[in-house]
Structure formats: structure tokens, C-alpha cells
């Protein structure tokens, strides 16, 4: 648990200390990243409390939710990357912009599927 606290503090410190003269795109990406970090703090704190109490952090349902969300996000992300490549193939746009957009989109796609399966469940694969 001490390693987890150190890692969290190290990541927050590295994020805060790396702010320099940024472009508008880098500022927007940084704000989105900071939003993700801020929104994940309650989950990390509750996980650390559960770990301190000796509760199991992972169960079979959470594993199935992660597998299902990851599988669906992977398929959707493949189509998204093909669309990005098609739309930017003849563009003079800098390469970092579609790359950053694609990476952030992949995270948002996974988050969307994770939220969907967390609320709706994973269903039964053997159902006809």
C-alpha cells in the first residue's frame, strides 16, 4: 500500500511540475488528463480503504466487465483508427493531433463501454 501512495504522489507531482509554455492543444489534453486524474481519486481512495480492511479488490464480475468492455472497445477503436487514417491521409495536419485525438478517444470508448456494462451487466453469452 505504501508503493501505491508513492506512485500516486509521484504521478501528481510529475503532472504538476511539467507545466510549461504549452500550445492550446497541449493545454486541452492536459486539462482532460487532469480531469481523469481528479475523477479517479475517489476510486483509488476507496480501493485503498478496502485493501486496508482486507477485502478482495477484484471479483469475477469486475473481471468479466473489464473483458467485455475491452473487447468491444477494441473493435470500435479499430474502426475509429481506420476512419482517422482515411480522413487525415491527404491532410497537411501535424501528425500529433490525430494521434492524440485517437488515444484520448480510445480511452473514452473504453470508459463508455465499462460504464455501460457496469450498469447493465454482462449478460449471458450462451443465451440464444
MDTraj code that builds the backbone (N, CA, C; nanometers):
import mdtraj as md
import numpy as np

residues = "UNK UNK UNK UNK UNK UNK UNK UNK UNK UNK UNK UNK UNK UNK UNK UNK UNK UNK UNK UNK UNK UNK UNK UNK UNK UNK UNK UNK UNK UNK UNK UNK UNK UNK UNK UNK UNK UNK UNK UNK UNK UNK UNK UNK UNK UNK UNK UNK UNK UNK UNK UNK UNK UNK UNK UNK UNK UNK UNK UNK UNK UNK UNK UNK UNK UNK UNK UNK UNK UNK UNK UNK UNK UNK UNK UNK UNK UNK UNK UNK UNK UNK UNK UNK UNK UNK UNK UNK UNK UNK UNK UNK UNK UNK UNK UNK UNK UNK UNK UNK UNK UNK UNK UNK UNK UNK UNK UNK UNK UNK UNK UNK UNK UNK UNK UNK UNK UNK UNK UNK UNK UNK UNK UNK UNK UNK UNK UNK".split()
xyz = np.array([
    [0.0819, -0.1180, 0.0000],
    [0.0000, 0.0000, 0.0000],
    [0.0865, 0.1247, 0.0000],
    [0.2044, 0.1186, 0.0606],
    [0.2943, 0.2338, 0.0584],
    [0.3405, 0.2616, -0.0842],
    [0.3613, 0.1563, -0.1629],
    [0.4007, 0.1756, -0.3027],
    [0.2909, 0.2446, -0.3817],
    [0.1662, 0.2122, -0.3539],
    [0.0541, 0.2742, -0.4239],
    [0.0474, 0.4232, -0.3926],
    [0.0619, 0.4587, -0.2650],
    [0.0589, 0.6004, -0.2267],
    [0.1744, 0.6757, -0.2920],
    [0.2937, 0.6152, -0.2915],
    [0.4092, 0.6800, -0.3514],
    [0.3880, 0.7007, -0.5011],
    [0.3332, 0.6002, -0.5689],
    [0.3094, 0.6102, -0.7125],
    [0.2087, 0.7205, -0.7443],
    [0.1029, 0.7306, -0.6654],
    [0.0032, 0.8351, -0.6875],
    [0.0651, 0.9730, -0.6685],
    [0.1391, 0.9918, -0.5600],
    [0.2025, 1.1215, -0.5355],
    [0.3058, 1.1546, -0.6419],
    [0.3788, 1.0545, -0.6892],
    [0.4789, 1.0756, -0.7934],
    [0.4131, 1.1198, -0.9239],
    [0.3005, 1.0560, -0.9594],
    [0.2310, 1.0919, -1.0829],
    [0.1721, 1.2318, -1.0746],
    [0.1129, 1.2667, -0.9608],
    [0.0559, 1.4002, -0.9457],
    [0.1660, 1.5050, -0.9474],
    [0.2762, 1.4780, -0.8791],
    [0.3880, 1.5720, -0.8782],
    [0.4488, 1.5898, -1.0158],
    [0.4632, 1.4822, -1.0912],
    [0.5163, 1.4916, -1.2270],
    [0.4239, 1.5673, -1.3194],
    [0.2955, 1.5511, -1.2998],
    [0.1986, 1.6223, -1.3827],
    [0.2023, 1.7729, -1.3550],
    [0.2072, 1.8078, -1.2295],
    [0.2057, 1.9491, -1.1929],
    [0.3369, 2.0174, -1.2313],
    [0.4501, 1.9486, -1.2157],
    [0.5794, 2.0124, -1.2415],
    [0.6127, 2.0223, -1.3899],
    [0.5419, 1.9500, -1.4761],
    [0.5751, 1.9521, -1.6184],
    [0.5005, 2.0603, -1.6958],
    [0.4256, 2.1454, -1.6270],
    [0.3508, 2.2518, -1.6938],
    [0.4486, 2.3628, -1.7315],
    [0.4605, 2.3900, -1.8594],
    [0.5472, 2.4964, -1.9111],
    [0.4672, 2.5717, -2.0166],
    [0.5353, 2.6366, -2.1090],
    [0.4673, 2.7069, -2.2171],
    [0.4063, 2.6036, -2.3113],
    [0.2756, 2.5883, -2.3063],
    [0.2062, 2.4857, -2.3831],
    [0.1226, 2.5496, -2.4933],
    [0.1026, 2.4730, -2.6006],
    [0.0122, 2.5176, -2.7058],
    [-0.1312, 2.4931, -2.6603],
    [-0.2271, 2.5400, -2.7366],
    [-0.3668, 2.5242, -2.6976],
    [-0.4086, 2.3770, -2.6964],
    [-0.3609, 2.2994, -2.7949],
    [-0.3948, 2.1569, -2.7973],
    [-0.3364, 2.0852, -2.6772],
    [-0.2122, 2.1163, -2.6418],
    [-0.1494, 2.0534, -2.5260],
    [-0.2199, 2.0934, -2.3972],
    [-0.2672, 2.2166, -2.3915],
    [-0.3409, 2.2621, -2.2738],
    [-0.4721, 2.1863, -2.2606],
    [-0.5431, 2.1684, -2.3712],
    [-0.6700, 2.0945, -2.3687],
    [-0.6455, 1.9497, -2.3289],
    [-0.5425, 1.8872, -2.3859],
    [-0.5103, 1.7491, -2.3499],
    [-0.4718, 1.7393, -2.2027],
    [-0.3990, 1.8371, -2.1528],
    [-0.3617, 1.8377, -2.0117],
    [-0.4807, 1.8529, -1.9200],
    [-0.5758, 1.9376, -1.9606],
    [-0.6964, 1.9556, -1.8801],
    [-0.7782, 1.8269, -1.8778],
    [-0.7883, 1.7591, -1.9914],
    [-0.8612, 1.6316, -1.9963],
    [-0.7920, 1.5284, -1.9083],
    [-0.6581, 1.5218, -1.9166],
    [-0.5838, 1.4283, -1.8327],
    [-0.6035, 1.4609, -1.6853],
    [-0.5969, 1.5881, -1.6497],
    [-0.6165, 1.6299, -1.5115],
    [-0.7575, 1.5971, -1.4645],
    [-0.8552, 1.6071, -1.5537],
    [-0.9926, 1.5700, -1.5204],
    [-1.0026, 1.4210, -1.4902],
    [-0.9376, 1.3378, -1.5719],
    [-0.9362, 1.1935, -1.5456],
    [-0.8711, 1.1621, -1.4120],
    [-0.7593, 1.2275, -1.3834],
    [-0.6902, 1.2044, -1.2564],
    [-0.7789, 1.2460, -1.1403],
    [-0.8430, 1.3614, -1.1517],
    [-0.9289, 1.4109, -1.0450],
    [-1.0479, 1.3187, -1.0224],
    [-1.1085, 1.2716, -1.1304],
    [-1.2247, 1.1842, -1.1163],
    [-1.1879, 1.0446, -1.0670],
    [-1.0623, 1.0032, -1.0844],
    [-1.0222, 0.8699, -1.0397],
    [-0.9797, 0.8661, -0.8937],
    [-0.9596, 0.9810, -0.8326],
    [-0.9143, 0.9841, -0.6927],
    [-1.0127, 0.9141, -0.5986],
    [-1.1452, 0.9354, -0.6075],
    [-1.2356, 0.8624, -0.5166],
    [-1.2270, 0.7103, -0.5326],
    [-1.2072, 0.6619, -0.6562],
    [-1.1953, 0.5173, -0.6769],
    [-1.0679, 0.4636, -0.6126],
    [-0.9604, 0.5389, -0.6250],
    [-0.8328, 0.4960, -0.5669],
    [-0.8415, 0.4957, -0.4151],
    [-0.9012, 0.5991, -0.3583],
    [-0.9131, 0.6078, -0.2124],
    [-1.0000, 0.4951, -0.1590],
    [-1.1128, 0.4667, -0.2248],
    [-1.1983, 0.3576, -0.1774],
    [-1.1289, 0.2228, -0.1938],
    [-1.0518, 0.2063, -0.3012],
    [-0.9757, 0.0826, -0.3179],
    [-0.8695, 0.0658, -0.2105],
    [-0.8047, 0.1750, -0.1725],
    [-0.7050, 0.1669, -0.0665],
    [-0.7697, 0.1365, 0.0678],
    [-0.8881, 0.1922, 0.0929],
    [-0.9610, 0.1604, 0.2175],
    [-1.0000, 0.0129, 0.2208],
    [-1.0515, -0.0377, 0.1076],
    [-1.0891, -0.1788, 0.1011],
    [-0.9677, -0.2688, 0.1197],
    [-0.8548, -0.2293, 0.0617],
    [-0.7324, -0.3074, 0.0760],
    [-0.6867, -0.3093, 0.2211],
    [-0.7014, -0.1970, 0.2890],
    [-0.6619, -0.1885, 0.4295],
    [-0.7516, -0.2763, 0.5167],
    [-0.8808, -0.2864, 0.4794],
    [-0.9746, -0.3700, 0.5542],
    [-0.9561, -0.5186, 0.5253],
    [-0.8817, -0.5503, 0.4200],
    [-0.8591, -0.6900, 0.3846],
    [-0.9620, -0.7459, 0.2890],
    [-1.0392, -0.6603, 0.2252],
    [-1.1410, -0.7068, 0.1299],
    [-1.0770, -0.7377, -0.0050],
    [-1.1406, -0.8242, -0.0801],
    [-1.0917, -0.8583, -0.2136],
    [-1.1192, -0.7412, -0.3082],
    [-1.0174, -0.7001, -0.3823],
    [-1.0340, -0.5857, -0.4722],
    [-1.0977, -0.6263, -0.6045],
    [-1.0735, -0.7458, -0.6495],
    [-1.1277, -0.7916, -0.7769],
    [-1.2156, -0.9130, -0.7533],
    [-1.3248, -0.9170, -0.8267],
    [-1.4110, -1.0339, -0.8226],
    [-1.4394, -1.0773, -0.9655],
    [-1.5157, -1.1848, -0.9791],
    [-1.5406, -1.2398, -1.1122],
    [-1.6217, -1.1444, -1.1991],
    [-1.7181, -1.0749, -1.1420],
    [-1.7998, -0.9835, -1.2200],
    [-1.7168, -0.8670, -1.2735],
    [-1.6300, -0.8101, -1.1908],
    [-1.5490, -0.6980, -1.2382],
    [-1.4522, -0.7428, -1.3477],
    [-1.4022, -0.8657, -1.3374],
    [-1.3170, -0.9186, -1.4447],
    [-1.3949, -0.9343, -1.5747],
    [-1.5172, -0.9861, -1.5653],
    [-1.5997, -1.0043, -1.6854],
    [-1.6381, -0.8701, -1.7470],
    [-1.6663, -0.7699, -1.6631],
    [-1.6989, -0.6369, -1.7133],
    [-1.5801, -0.5788, -1.7884],
    [-1.4600, -0.5917, -1.7311],
    [-1.3392, -0.5396, -1.7964],
    [-1.3124, -0.6120, -1.9285],
    [-1.3291, -0.7443, -1.9301],
    [-1.3075, -0.8215, -2.0528],
    [-1.4058, -0.7809, -2.1612],
    [-1.5320, -0.7717, -2.1244],
    [-1.6358, -0.7382, -2.2220],
    [-1.6180, -0.5957, -2.2741],
    [-1.5911, -0.5019, -2.1835],
    [-1.5710, -0.3625, -2.2250],
    [-1.4458, -0.3501, -2.3107],
    [-1.3408, -0.4206, -2.2754],
    [-1.2172, -0.4158, -2.3536],
    [-1.2349, -0.4741, -2.4924],
    [-1.3087, -0.5844, -2.5014],
    [-1.3301, -0.6473, -2.6313],
    [-1.4109, -0.5562, -2.7239],
    [-1.5154, -0.4989, -2.6720],
    [-1.5981, -0.4111, -2.7559],
    [-1.5252, -0.2816, -2.7905],
    [-1.4511, -0.2272, -2.6944],
    [-1.3759, -0.1047, -2.7204],
    [-1.2670, -0.1286, -2.8242],
    [-1.2069, -0.2461, -2.8245],
    [-1.1039, -0.2794, -2.9220],
    [-1.1604, -0.2768, -3.0636],
    [-1.2758, -0.3382, -3.0824],
    [-1.3371, -0.3438, -3.2151],
    [-1.3755, -0.2034, -3.2618],
    [-1.4378, -0.1264, -3.1752],
    [-1.4780, 0.0087, -3.2122],
    [-1.3548, 0.0949, -3.2385],
    [-1.2486, 0.0763, -3.1604],
    [-1.1259, 0.1545, -3.1789],
    [-1.0593, 0.1236, -3.3124],
    [-1.0655, -0.0009, -3.3581],
    [-1.0099, -0.0340, -3.4894],
    [-1.0795, 0.0458, -3.5995],
    [-1.2128, 0.0497, -3.5940],
    [-1.2861, 0.1263, -3.6932],
    [-1.2574, 0.2756, -3.6808],
    [-1.2419, 0.3245, -3.5565],
    [-1.2113, 0.4646, -3.5352],
    [-1.0755, 0.4996, -3.5959],
    [-0.9741, 0.4123, -3.5767],
    [-0.8405, 0.4393, -3.6327],
    [-0.8436, 0.4364, -3.7849],
    [-0.9227, 0.3458, -3.8428],
    [-0.9356, 0.3449, -3.9888],
    [-0.9989, 0.4732, -4.0391],
    [-1.0994, 0.5229, -3.9679],
    [-1.1628, 0.6479, -4.0050],
    [-1.0658, 0.7653, -3.9914],
    [-0.9892, 0.7679, -3.8834],
    [-0.8906, 0.8750, -3.8649],
    [-0.7863, 0.8712, -3.9763],
    [-0.7372, 0.7516, -4.0096],
    [-0.6374, 0.7419, -4.1171],
    [-0.6955, 0.7859, -4.2505],
    [-0.8194, 0.7495, -4.2760],
    [-0.8825, 0.7875, -4.4028],
    [-0.9034, 0.9383, -4.4117],
    [-0.9469, 0.9991, -4.3021],
    [-0.9756, 1.1424, -4.3038],
    [-0.8496, 1.2286, -4.3058],
    [-0.7397, 1.1763, -4.2541],
    [-0.6171, 1.2562, -4.2471],
    [-0.5104, 1.2113, -4.3454],
    [-0.5440, 1.1237, -4.4387],
    [-0.4422, 1.0711, -4.5302],
    [-0.3871, 1.1790, -4.6234],
    [-0.4699, 1.2682, -4.6726],
    [-0.4256, 1.3740, -4.7634],
    [-0.4190, 1.5097, -4.6945],
    [-0.4166, 1.5087, -4.5639],
    [-0.4182, 1.6326, -4.4876],
    [-0.2759, 1.6811, -4.4604],
    [-0.2623, 1.8098, -4.4435],
    [-0.1329, 1.8677, -4.4059],
    [-0.1241, 1.8874, -4.2553],
    [-0.2194, 1.8290, -4.1834],
    [-0.2246, 1.8417, -4.0386],
    [-0.1037, 1.7732, -3.9744],
    [-0.0587, 1.8299, -3.8645],
    [0.0517, 1.7717, -3.7907],
    [0.0114, 1.6327, -3.7393],
    [0.1051, 1.5385, -3.7373],
    [0.0728, 1.4004, -3.7004],
    [0.0315, 1.3846, -3.5556],
    [0.0758, 1.4728, -3.4672],
    [0.0451, 1.4575, -3.3255],
    [-0.1024, 1.4815, -3.2938],
    [-0.1685, 1.5620, -3.3744],
    [-0.3088, 1.5948, -3.3458],
    [-0.3998, 1.4729, -3.3641],
    [-0.3982, 1.4035, -3.4797],
    [-0.4839, 1.2841, -3.4893],
    [-0.4399, 1.1726, -3.3955],
    [-0.3104, 1.1642, -3.3683],
    [-0.2623, 1.0610, -3.2762],
    [-0.3153, 1.0866, -3.1356],
    [-0.3052, 1.2090, -3.0896],
    [-0.3577, 1.2430, -2.9573],
    [-0.5077, 1.2261, -2.9493],
    [-0.5771, 1.2688, -3.0552],
    [-0.7219, 1.2514, -3.0595],
    [-0.7595, 1.1034, -3.0539],
    [-0.6853, 1.0203, -3.1271],
    [-0.7150, 0.8767, -3.1289],
    [-0.6916, 0.8109, -2.9943],
    [-0.5834, 0.8485, -2.9272],
    [-0.5538, 0.7880, -2.7976],
    [-0.6572, 0.8296, -2.6939],
    [-0.6916, 0.9573, -2.6925],
    [-0.7939, 1.0029, -2.5983],
    [-0.9280, 0.9382, -2.6304],
    [-0.9592, 0.9238, -2.7585],
    [-1.0850, 0.8597, -2.7977],
    [-1.0894, 0.7137, -2.7555],
    [-0.9773, 0.6438, -2.7662],
    [-0.9741, 0.5040, -2.7227],
    [-1.0074, 0.4926, -2.5744],
    [-0.9517, 0.5814, -2.4944],
    [-0.9821, 0.5802, -2.3516],
    [-1.1275, 0.6103, -2.3238],
    [-1.1828, 0.7070, -2.3963],
    [-1.3231, 0.7412, -2.3765],
    [-1.4159, 0.6295, -2.4234],
    [-1.3792, 0.5626, -2.5319],
    [-1.4597, 0.4499, -2.5805],
    [-1.4614, 0.3381, -2.4768],
    [-1.3435, 0.3054, -2.4227],
    [-1.3385, 0.2012, -2.3197],
    [-1.4189, 0.2430, -2.1974],
    [-1.4050, 0.3688, -2.1559],
    [-1.4790, 0.4171, -2.0397],
    [-1.6297, 0.4071, -2.0632],
    [-1.6732, 0.4413, -2.1844],
    [-1.8153, 0.4307, -2.2160],
    [-1.8664, 0.2875, -2.2076],
    [-1.7904, 0.1945, -2.2661],
    [-1.8333, 0.0542, -2.2586],
    [-1.8246, 0.0010, -2.1160],
    [-1.7260, 0.0433, -2.0393],
    [-1.7141, -0.0011, -1.9000],
    [-1.8336, 0.0481, -1.8186],
    [-1.8719, 0.1760, -1.8377],
    [-1.9883, 0.2286, -1.7669],
    [-2.1155, 0.1560, -1.8089],
    [-2.1284, 0.1298, -1.9394],
    [-2.2470, 0.0596, -1.9893],
    [-2.2591, -0.0788, -1.9259],
    [-2.1494, -0.1555, -1.9274],
    [-2.1553, -0.2914, -1.8731],
    [-2.1603, -0.2920, -1.7212],
    [-2.1113, -0.1876, -1.6570],
    [-2.1236, -0.1796, -1.5116],
    [-2.2688, -0.1592, -1.4704],
    [-2.3423, -0.0836, -1.5502],
    [-2.4831, -0.0566, -1.5174],
    [-2.5764, -0.1658, -1.5679],
    [-2.5498, -0.2194, -1.6876],
    [-2.6404, -0.3159, -1.7496],
    [-2.6021, -0.4600, -1.7263],
    [-2.4790, -0.4850, -1.6829],
    [-2.4330, -0.6218, -1.6650],
    [-2.3692, -0.6753, -1.7918],
    [-2.3194, -0.7981, -1.7849],
    [-2.2519, -0.8562, -1.8991],
    [-2.3386, -0.9527, -1.9767],
    [-2.4518, -0.9910, -1.9214],
    [-2.5396, -1.0833, -1.9921],
    [-2.4862, -1.2245, -1.9927],
    [-2.5555, -1.3107, -2.0641],
    [-2.5144, -1.4498, -2.0746],
    [-2.4734, -1.4767, -2.2193],
    [-2.3516, -1.5209, -2.2390],
    [-2.3023, -1.5452, -2.3741],
    [-2.3649, -1.6697, -2.4363],
    [-2.4132, -1.7616, -2.3546],
    [-2.4680, -1.8874, -2.4048],
    [-2.6169, -1.8768, -2.4367],
    [-2.6742, -1.7604, -2.4194],
    [-2.8156, -1.7422, -2.4497],
    [-2.8379, -1.7389, -2.5995],
    [-2.9481, -1.7941, -2.6447],
    [-2.9799, -1.7890, -2.7871],
    [-3.0910, -1.6930, -2.8135],
])
top = md.Topology()
chain = top.add_chain()
for i, resn in enumerate(residues, 1):
    res = top.add_residue(resn, chain, resSeq=i)
    for name in ("N", "CA", "C"):
        top.add_atom(name, md.element.get_by_symbol(name[0]), res)
traj = md.Trajectory(xyz[None], top)
